[in-house]
Amino acid sequence: MSRGEGYTRDISPSGVFVLTDNRLPLGTTVKLEVFLPSTRKEASGALMRTRGHVVRSEQLGFAAVAEMGFRMQFPGIASSRRSRGKSDNAKQDASREEASDERRNASLRFWM
């Protein structure tokens, strides 16, 4: 089994374009794990998994269609979050705005 790593260029509920040095032939079956960035620096983001196949291969990467969409796994939410005051909420909102302005690509791993 071969492995590779890359970043998303485009992603939708039905597929993803992977920026990577690995060139995969059309029709190759792949398992994908996409690590979404978190809106908070100290927390990890959601993880999306799928199995699909390559529908387009380019010099910069490949496009894969998800056979059944993506399954999402969210990191645990600490119980202390429920008891936060207004000042903590304001800090969270500012952090979310900063993260959304960065528009970072999600990292991913894939297996063939």
QUIHU-V622495 format. One record per residue. RES is the residue in one letter. OMEGA is omega in radians with two decimals (* if undefined). BURIAL is b if it has 24 or more other C-alpha atoms within 12 Angstrom, else e. Layout:
BEGIN
res:RES omega:OMEGA burial:BURIAL
res:RES omega:OMEGA burial:BURIAL
END
This chain:
BEGIN
res:M omega:3.10 burial:e
res:S omega:3.12 burial:e
res:R omega:3.07 burial:e
res:G omega:3.11 burial:b
res:E omega:3.11 burial:b
res:G omega:3.13 burial:b
res:Y omega:3.10 burial:b
res:T omega:2.95 burial:b
res:R omega:3.09 burial:b
res:D omega:3.09 burial:e
res:I omega:3.11 burial:b
res:S omega:3.11 burial:e
res:P omega:-3.07 burial:e
res:S omega:-3.13 burial:e
res:G omega:-3.05 burial:b
res:V omega:2.94 burial:b
res:F omega:-3.06 burial:b
res:V omega:3.02 burial:b
res:L omega:-3.09 burial:b
res:T omega:3.06 burial:b
res:D omega:-3.13 burial:e
res:N omega:3.07 burial:b
res:R omega:-3.12 burial:e
res:L omega:3.12 burial:b
res:P omega:3.08 burial:e
res:L omega:3.11 burial:e
res:G omega:3.14 burial:e
res:T omega:3.07 burial:e
res:T omega:-3.13 burial:b
res:V omega:2.95 burial:b
res:K omega:-3.07 burial:b
res:L omega:2.98 burial:b
res:E omega:-3.12 burial:b
res:V omega:-3.13 burial:b
res:F omega:-3.11 burial:b
res:L omega:3.10 burial:b
res:P omega:3.13 burial:b
res:S omega:3.04 burial:b
res:T omega:3.10 burial:b
res:R omega:-3.07 burial:e
res:K omega:-3.06 burial:e
res:E omega:-3.09 burial:e
res:A omega:3.04 burial:e
res:S omega:-3.14 burial:e
res:G omega:-3.14 burial:e
res:A omega:3.09 burial:b
res:L omega:3.09 burial:b
res:M omega:-3.13 burial:b
res:R omega:3.05 burial:b
res:T omega:3.00 burial:b
res:R omega:-3.10 burial:b
res:G omega:3.11 burial:b
res:H omega:-3.10 burial:b
res:V omega:3.12 burial:b
res:V omega:3.09 burial:b
res:R omega:3.12 burial:e
res:S omega:-3.13 burial:e
res:E omega:3.14 burial:e
res:Q omega:-3.09 burial:e
res:L omega:-3.12 burial:e
res:G omega:-3.10 burial:b
res:F omega:3.04 burial:b
res:A omega:3.12 burial:b
res:A omega:3.06 burial:b
res:V omega:3.11 burial:b
res:A omega:-3.10 burial:b
res:E omega:-3.11 burial:e
res:M omega:-3.09 burial:e
res:G omega:-3.13 burial:e
res:F omega:2.98 burial:b
res:R omega:-3.12 burial:e
res:M omega:3.06 burial:e
res:Q omega:-3.11 burial:e
res:F omega:3.08 burial:e
res:P omega:3.14 burial:e
res:G omega:3.11 burial:e
res:I omega:-3.10 burial:e
res:A omega:-3.13 burial:e
res:S omega:-3.14 burial:e
res:S omega:-3.13 burial:e
res:R omega:-3.12 burial:e
res:R omega:-3.03 burial:e
res:S omega:-3.12 burial:e
res:R omega:3.11 burial:e
res:G omega:-3.10 burial:e
res:K omega:-3.11 burial:e
res:S omega:3.09 burial:e
res:D omega:3.11 burial:e
res:N omega:3.11 burial:e
res:A omega:3.09 burial:e
res:K omega:3.11 burial:e
res:Q omega:-3.13 burial:e
res:D omega:3.12 burial:e
res:A omega:3.12 burial:e
res:S omega:3.11 burial:e
res:R omega:3.13 burial:e
res:E omega:3.11 burial:e
res:E omega:-3.11 burial:e
res:A omega:-3.12 burial:e
res:S omega:3.10 burial:e
res:D omega:-3.12 burial:e
res:E omega:-3.14 burial:e
res:R omega:-3.13 burial:e
res:R omega:3.02 burial:e
res:N omega:3.10 burial:b
res:A omega:3.06 burial:b
res:S omega:3.12 burial:b
res:L omega:3.02 burial:b
res:R omega:3.06 burial:b
res:F omega:3.13 burial:b
res:W omega:3.09 burial:b
res:M omega:* burial:e
END
